[in-house]
């Protein structure tokens, strides 16, 4: 089995999973009034997408993209029985404190995310992750330990390199433009939403 954490294909496969598997689900979710966050699982062996989900807070405020994926995964008759350590957990946005805890409790040991907490706050007008970390945990800068006994977490930017770097950055920019449009749609429709911390 390839060590997914050092596999040079991980950035490309993460971007592909988000663009091809998560974004279509997120478009439908935003149309129903949900936020723009989603998640996917990549097989550590080969990095194929095994599963994808998106935010479903209109059904339950706890169904952030990552938590909703974990819920739906455990309802799956085959994938739900697999060892979480078989997968790389991909998150469109750096997981919030609740999602980090859920990913940890569920047993995943590798996390890759596309957008940072600062991106969520500044580009997507969703500042709650940094605010919660500061107010509840006393961590003013979102600086949790990205390498710890439970998991290693990396941004896609940390993984981009080598001869494909330019193409990967261009793909990331294209995906970011899609998320900008979805964010604008979410923000314009959130007035009167029943989602707490919308």
N, C-alpha and C positions, 0 to 999 in steps of 0.2 A: 504494500500500500504506500502511495506517495504521501510524504508529509505535506498536508494541505497548507500548513502555515508558511512553508517556504516554496511552494509550487509557483513558478513564474506565471502560470496560467490563471491563478486565482483572481487577479484583478479583472481580467477579461471575462472570466466565467461569472464573476459577481455582477458586472455590468450587464452581461447578456441575460442573466436570470432576472434582474430588476426590469430591464427593458422588455423582455419577451414574456415573462411569466407574471411578474408582480404588477406592472403598469396597467395591463388590461383589467385586472381585478380592481385596481385602485380607481381607474376611471369610472367603473360602475359603482364603486363605493362612494365616491365623491358625489355622483349623481343622486345618491340616496341620502346625502347630507353628512357623510362621514369625513374624517380627516384624511390626510394624504399619506399616512404611514402604512407600510407593508413589510412583509418578510418572506424569506424563502429558505429552504434547506438545500444545500449542495452535498452530494455524495463526496466524502473525502477521497474515496477511491474513484477517480475519473472526473470529478467535479460536475457531473450532470445534475440538473435540477431534479430534486426528488419531490418537492412539495412547495406550494406557495399560497399565501393568504394576504388579506388586507384588513385594514381597520374596520370594525363593526360596532363603533360606540353608539350608534343609534339604537342598537338592540340592547347593549349593556355597556356602561361607561368603562368597564374593565377590559373590554375587547379591543385593546390597542392591537396594532398589526401583529406584534410579536406574540402577545398572549393569545390572540385569536388563532394564530397559527398553531401554537402549542395545544390549545383546546381541540381544534379540528384534527390535528395529527393524532391525538390520542383517541379520537373517534374512528380513525381509519383502521380497518381490520388487519392490515399487513404492516404498514409503516409505523403504526402506533406501538408495535411490539419490538421495533428495532432499537438498538443501543443508540442513545443520543450522540455518543462519541463517534458514531459512523458519519456524522454530518458536520458541515460548516454552517453555522447559523448566520444568515445574511439579513441585515436590516436596512431598510431604505434610509432611515435616520438613526443617529446614535441612540441606543435604547434608553428610555427614561428610567428612573430608579425602580419603578414597579416592574418594568420589563426586564431590566438587568437581574433583579431578584428572581423573576419567573424563569428566565433562561438558566440561571444558576441552579435553582431548585429542580428544574427539569433535567439537568445533567449534561447540558451542552458545554463543550470546552473550547470552542473556537467561534469568535464573533467577528464579522466584517460588516462595516456600515458605510453608506455612501455619503450622507450629509452629517455634519457635526452638530453639536448642541448650538453652537453659534449660528450655523446656517438655519437651524429651526427657528431661532429667535429673530435673526436679522433678515433672512431672505423669505421666510414663510410666516412671519408674524405669530409664532407660537412659542412664547418665552417660558412656558411652564416648567420644562425640565430644569433649566438653570435656576429658576426661582425656587422650586421645590428643594433642589439640592442645597441651596443657600439657606433657606428658611428652616427646613426640617433637619438637615444633616450638618449644617454649618460649613458646607463646602462651597465657597463663593465662586469658584471658577469651573465647576463641573469636573474637577480633577480626581476622579476615582482612580484606583489602581488598575490600569489596563492589562497588566500582567500580575496574576495572583494565583493562589492555589486551586481556584475553580476554573478559570478561563483566561484566554489571551484574546484581547480585542484590538482590532486595527481598522483604520479608515482605508477606503480604497486608495486615497492619495498616498498612504504609506506604502502601498503595494505596487503602485505604478512605477515602472522603470524599464530599462533595456530598450531595444530597438523599436518596440511597439508603443513606447510611451506617448508619442504624438497622437497616434490613432486612438489610444485609450483615452487620452484627455479630450479629444474631439468627441468621442462617444459619450463621455461623462457630461460634456457641455450640452450635447443634444438631449440627453436624459434630463439634465437640470432644467432645460427650457420647457420640457413637458411638465415637470413638477411645478415650475413657475405658473404655468397656465392652470394646472389643477388647483394650486394654492389660491389663485385669484378666484376661481370658481367657488371653492370652499368658503373663502373669506366673504364673498359677496352674498352667499346664501346662508350664513350662520346666524344671522339675526333671528332671535326667537327660538334658537336651537335648544333642545333639552339636554344637550351634552354638557356636563359640568366642565369648567375650564375650557370653554370652546375658543 
